Amino acid sequence: MLNTSLVLFGIFIILLICNIPIAVSLGIASIVSIVVTGLPIEMFPINVFSASSKFSLLAIPFFIVAGNIMEKAGISEKLIDFAKACVGHRKNGVALVCVIVSCFFAAISGSGPATVAALGVILIPSMVKEGYPVTFASALMAAGGAIGVIIPPSVTFIVYGASSGASIAKIFMAGVIPGLLMGAALVFATIFCARKFELKQMPKASGKERWRAFKDAVWGLMMPVIILGGIYSGIFTPTEAAAVSAVYGLIIGIFVYKKIRLADMAEMIVNSGSQTGVVMYVIIAASLFAWVISVDGIATDIGNWLMNVTNGNLWAFLLITNIILLVAGCVMDATSALYIFIPILLPVATAMGYDTVAFGIVMCVNLAIGLVTPPVGVNLFTACSISKITIKDMIHDVIPIICALLVVLLLVTYLPQISMALPHLLGQ
């Protein structure tokens, strides 16, 4: 175990220090470990095939296509206009719009960076115009995008389900309340931080204006209803729901909003294919890394060590788990982290009686916070690219937001009933 772990983690860390992409580092470290430690080399192609051929992973390209279609169709503008008509006139109105629309768009895109990219170009300038510093507006938008990892449908949930064997439909249900709690936490963080800002207020929309905004946005609002309603009612599986969402988005974009032309399809398919390729490459490399960890007994030994250190205390184990995942989220993407830590942490959690689905929510909330945590917070980079600032500029503003999200993390960690309330209510 010692030789294999030294080779595996040693090469991985060296490659990361050399600024090699995480997915490439995972793949190289795994292949070298297989060769050097005498593991059967024929398992390399077998693992590559098995990692990429799971039916549940087929949902990933469909949800990516659906998100790109709805972004091209202008659904983000429709949702923003509707939210502004409802709450834009209130104090902190545009910030509330940012959080609310992030929750809705998360149920369409399933991706944190995609949510930031689609909404940030509109909402960050709007918040600055209302009186928020550009640094705070960017930090809030980055945190709003993190909700996209938790509110279903979520690509991260699909990866967790495919890797752990947990029901993806049940994970989707379990993510709803934690996602809404994250939204509420951002609202409270905004109200707390905005006390020192001199804010302007938008005029209150009339009933007629609200109705018009609702009619424009209703087709986009129906998308999560169709996806989640179909899954929870048993009409289709999460993978089939992904395909339905792509077709629905295409129909809305072409025939209702009329912003998508057939000539645009080639570009959207190429972009979606490129994004899917990146995700699948990470999945393949990370799953190979996880296989080496498991087959050589590294995962078992680390799990036994955790059991001994915590003396079987669930609360202590969950605290260590949160620290590990928060640190991991600072330096790597969610997909890589899940494949690396699921075989190590999940067996210990289940042995202590913690529900597999609830533990998935804990892992994903940790990694969602990692999207807005320096130095490798992908959402932060996306927001900074929109607002033309650096991560260093927004550190001061992102800290209270991260603290608010950590409160939600503690709640869903030590009160798994929060995550499991909806699955139990629906009899799952």
Residue, then its C-alpha position, 0 to 999 in steps of 0.5 A: m500500500l505504501n509504495t503504491s500510495l507514494v507513487l500515486f499521490g507523489i506523482f499527482i502532487i508533483l504534476l499539480i505543482c508543475n501546473i499540469p491540469i488536474a484531469v491530466s495529472l490524475g490520468i498520468a499518476s494512475i497509469v504510472s502507478i499501474v505500471v510501476t507497482g505491477l497492477p494489471i495493465e489490461m485494467f486500464p482500457i477496461n476502466v476507461f470503458s466502464a467509467s464512460s459507458k454508464f447509462s446515467l452519465l448520458a444525462i450529462p450531454f443532454f443537460i449541457v445541450a439543454g442549458n446551452i439552448m436555453e441560454k441561446a434562447g434568451i431565457s436568462e433575460k426573461l427570468i431576470d425581467f420577471a424577477k425584477a418586476c416582482v421584487g426589483h422595487r424592494k431594498n436590495g431588489v437587484a441582489l434579490v433578483c440575482v439570488i432568485v434567478s440563480c435558483f431558477f436558472a440552476a434548475i435549467s443549466g445544472s452547472g455553476p459556471a454556466t449560471v454565472a456566465a449566463l446571468g452575470v453579464i446582465l446582473i453584475p452591471s445592474m447591481v453596480k448601477e443600483g449602488y453595489p460595489v463591483t466586487f460585491a456584485s461579482a462575489l454574489m453572482a459567483a455564489g449564486g452560480a454555486i446554487g447550480v450545483i445543488i438545485p436539481p438537475s445537477v451534473t454533480f449529482i449525476v456524477y455522484g449517483a453514477s459513482s456511488g450507486a445511489s438513486i439519482a432521482k432521490i439525490f435530485m429530490a434531496g438537493v431541493i431544500p439545501g439549494l433553497l437554504m443556500g439561496a436564503a443564506l445569500v439573501f441574509a448575507t446581502i442584507f448584512c453587507a448592504r447596510k454600508f452601501e448607498l443603494k438606489q431603488m427601482p420603481k415598483a412595477s405595475g400589475k400589468e407589467r408583472w403579468r407581461a413579464f410572467k407571460d414572457a418567462v412562463w415557458g422558461l419557468m415550466m422547464p424545471v417543472i417538466i424535468l423535476g415533475g416528470i422524474y418525481s412522478g415516475i414518467f421518465t428517468p433523470t437521463e430521459a428527463a435530460a433528453v426531454s429538456a433538450v427537446y423542450g428547450l429547442i422547441i421553445g427557442i425556435f417556435v416561441y422565443k424565436k431566437i434560435r435558427l437552424a443555422d445556430m444548431a451546429e455551433m451549439i452542438v459543437n460547444s456542447g460536445s466540447q463541454t461534454g468532452v471536458v467533463m467525460y475526460v475528467i470522469i475517466a481520469a478520476s475514475l481510473f485514479a479511484w480504481v487504483i486507490s480501491v484495488d490496492g487497498i489505499a481507500t480501505d486503509i485510509g477509511n480504517w485510519l479515519m475510524n480509529v482517529t474518530n473512534g467511531n464518532l460520527w460527528a467527528f468524522l463529519l467534521i473531518t470530512n467537511i475540512i477535507l472536502l473544503v480544502a479539496g474544493c479550493v484546488m480541484d473541480a467537483t467531479s475529480a474530488l467526488y471520484i477521489f473521495i467517494p471510495i474513501l469517505l462513503p464506506v466509512a459514512t455508511a458504516m457509521g449509519y449515515d444515509t448514502v444520499a444525505f452524504g452525497i448532499v454533504m459532499c456536493v455542498n462542500l464542493a459547491i462552496g469550493l466554486v467560490t473559494p480561492p485560489v481555484g474557484v471556477n465561479l470566481f474566475t467566471a465572474c471576474s472575467i465579466s466584471k474585469i477585476t481580479i480575485k484579489d479585489m473581491i476577497h473581502d466581499v466574498i468572505p461573508i458570503i462563504c461564511a453564510l454558505l458554511v452555516v448551510l453546510l453545517l445544517v445539512t451535515y448534522l441535520p440530514q433530515i433537512s436533505m431527506a425531508l422531500p424524499h421521505l415526503l414523496g415516499q422515496 
